[in-house]
């Protein structure tokens, strides 16, 4: 199984980011330092898993990640800049990745329906087949995640959403197509249910375990609405509410 969680380690060197980081105790042995060390160790295993799965199928991790992104946009595909942003690389590097996939007949290029001068990258049937086969491979990360209880898995997903959102606000990673920033997302409108959230796009209720980090139907809400939605999401989630209270106490 391809690990559903992937940590982006690309550092965007901005003064705001550095100013934010210097506010916290990062001395050896501090909690922030230990958390960073833990994430670094997880990242090393993730990279190893990704290389192991990718090489079996004749691609590299970046190419496999690009295919996974394109599989979530089967109709409209992605522009090159979208792929670059998702991978956390420059457009020239993303161009090399797309060219390699195209030479292997795993992706194709087509003109955008909105702008015929714009090119979209679309996954081919061969690309979908490779991705399905790659998803059958087990890695250490997938095994470790599977060993967590269902509630622990859901709690970890919520914390990852919060961490990714914070990195977005700091400008460390590009905006992600998560539920929490989508105009279709209605958090905790079905109180007392195992499926408390609602997606207006598909008109369906869903639970914390179904929160998406990247959705092909995502439509960004206005910043003010995103902030209000996040507040409702955080306050309605017992786990996120508890972490928020601890942050305020500290």
N, C-alpha and C positions, 0 to 999 in steps of 0.2 A: 504494500500500500504506500502511495506517495504521502509523505507527511503533510497533514493539512496546515500545520503551523510552520511558517518560515520567517526567521528573523532577518531583517534587512540591516546590514552592518555598514552601509554606505553612509559616510559622514558628510553632511553639507556644512561647510565651514562658514558660519555666519556669526557676526558679533553678538546677535541676540542669543544664539544658542550657547555660546561660551559664557555669556553673562549669566544665563540661567543655571548652567552647570556649576559655576563657582559658588553658588549659594549653599550647596550641600556639602556635608562632611564626606570626603572621598578618601580619607586617610586609610592606610592598611588596617583591616580588621573592622572597619565601620560597616554598618548595615548596607549602605549604598554600595560599598566596595564588594561586599560578599554577594549581594544580589547580582552585580555586574559580572563577578567571577562565575556565578552559577549560570547566567545566561550565556556567557562565553563558552562554557563547557557544553551546554546544550547545543549551541550553534555549531561547535566542532562535530558533534555526533550527527546533526542535521546535514551538514555539508558532506560528511562521509556517506550517509544514507543516500543522499541525492546523487553523488558521483557513482555509487554502486548501482543504483537503479538505472541511471542515464546511460552508463557505459554498456550495460547489457543490451541496450536498444540502439547503440550507435550514435548517441547524441551526448551533449554535455548538460549540466544542470541548468544553465541559462536557457538553452534551447528547449529543454523540457518544461521549464517554468513559462516560457513564451507560449508553448503549445497549450498548456493548461489554461492560460489567460484567454487565448483565442477560442478554446473549446467552450468557454463561458459566453462568447460572443459569436455563435455559429453563423448567424445571418449577416450581421453588419460588419463583423471583423473589427480590427483596430488600426488606427493610424500609427505610423512609426513612433511618433512622440509619446503615444500612450504606452507602447511596449517598453520604450526606454524608461519612462517614469515608473512603470510597474517593476521593472528589473533593477531600478536604481542605478542606471548606467547612462553614459552619454549617447546621443543619437548615432554617432559613427560606430560605436560598439554595438548598439542595437541593430544597425544596418548589417553588420557582419553576421550577427545571429540570424537575422531574417534571411540573408543570402544563403547561409549554410542550410537552413531549413528548406528553402526553395529548391536548392540543388538536389535535395533528398526527396523532393516532391511531397513534403509534409505540409507546406503552405503554398498559397498562390496569391497573386496581387490582382486587384480589381479596382476600377474607378468608383469613387464614392457616388451614391445616388444623389446626394445633395450638391456636390461640386465635382464635375467630371474631371477637373484638373487635379483633384486630390486622390491619392492612392490609399486603398485599404488593404490590410493583410488579413487573409482568411484561411482558416485551417482546412485542409483537404480531408478526404475520406481516409487516405493513408495515415495522415496525422492523427485522426481520431482513433484509428485502429491501434497505432503505436501507443497512444496515451492510455487506452483501455488495458493493453497488455502490461504497460509499466505500472498501472495502478494495482496490479495483482501481486507485485513484489512486496515482500515484507521487509521492513527495516527496524533497527533498534528503537527509533523514535516512536514508530507506530505501536510497537509492542509495549513500550513504557506507558504511552497514553492509554492504550487499551486496558492496562492493569489498574488504572484509576477507576474509582466508582463512577457511575453516571452523574451523580451530583458533583463530584470533584471535577469531572470533565466540563460540566456546565459552568462551574465557578471559575475554572481556569480560562475558559473562553471569554467570560465577562471581564476578567482582569486583563486579558490580551486586548480586548476592545478598548478598555480604558487606557492602557499603555500606548496603543497605536494612536488613539485620539490625541493623547498628550504630545506624542512625537510630531503629529501633524500640526498642532498649535504652535510648537516650537520651531516649525519649519525644517525639521530634520528629515522628514519623508514627505512625498507628495500626498495630496488628498486621496483617501481610499474610498472605495464605493461600498461603504458599510451601511447597515440598516440605520444606525444612529444618526446619520447625516442625510437620510433620504426623505423626500417630501411625502412618500407613501407610508412611512413608518408611524404607527400609533402605539406608543409603549403603555402597557398596563391599563388598557381600556376594558379588559375582561377580568375584573378583579375576582380573586379566589379561584381562578381556573389554572389548570396545568399549562394552558396556552393563553397567557395573559396579553400578548401583543397582537397587533393586527396590521396586515399589509393591505393597503387600499388598492394596490395595483392588481393583486390576484383575489382581493376580497376574501382573505382567509386569516384565521387566527393561528398563532404559532408560539412556541415556548422559547426559553433561553437557549436550549440546545440547538435551535434552528437559526439563531442569529448569524447573519452572513458577514464575512470580512470583505467579500468582493461579490457584488451582484450585477449580473448583466442587465437588469431592469432598473438599476439605480438612477434616480434623478435627484441631484442635489437640491436641498431646500435652501431658502434664504438664510444668511448667517444668524439672524435673530431667531428664526424658527428652529434652526439647528441647536442653538443654545437652549431654547425652551424645551425642545424635545429631549436633549441630553439630561436636563435637570429632572424632567418627569421620569426618564428611564432610570437615572441613578437613584432618585428618591423611592421609586417603586420596587427596586431590587434590594432585597435584604442584604445580600452579600456586598454589593457596591456601596450601599448606604453605610454599612459597618466600616468599610475601608475609608469612606469619606469622613466619617466621624473621627476615626483614629488620626487622619491627616490633620484635621482641625485642632485636635488635642495636642498634637506635636508642634 
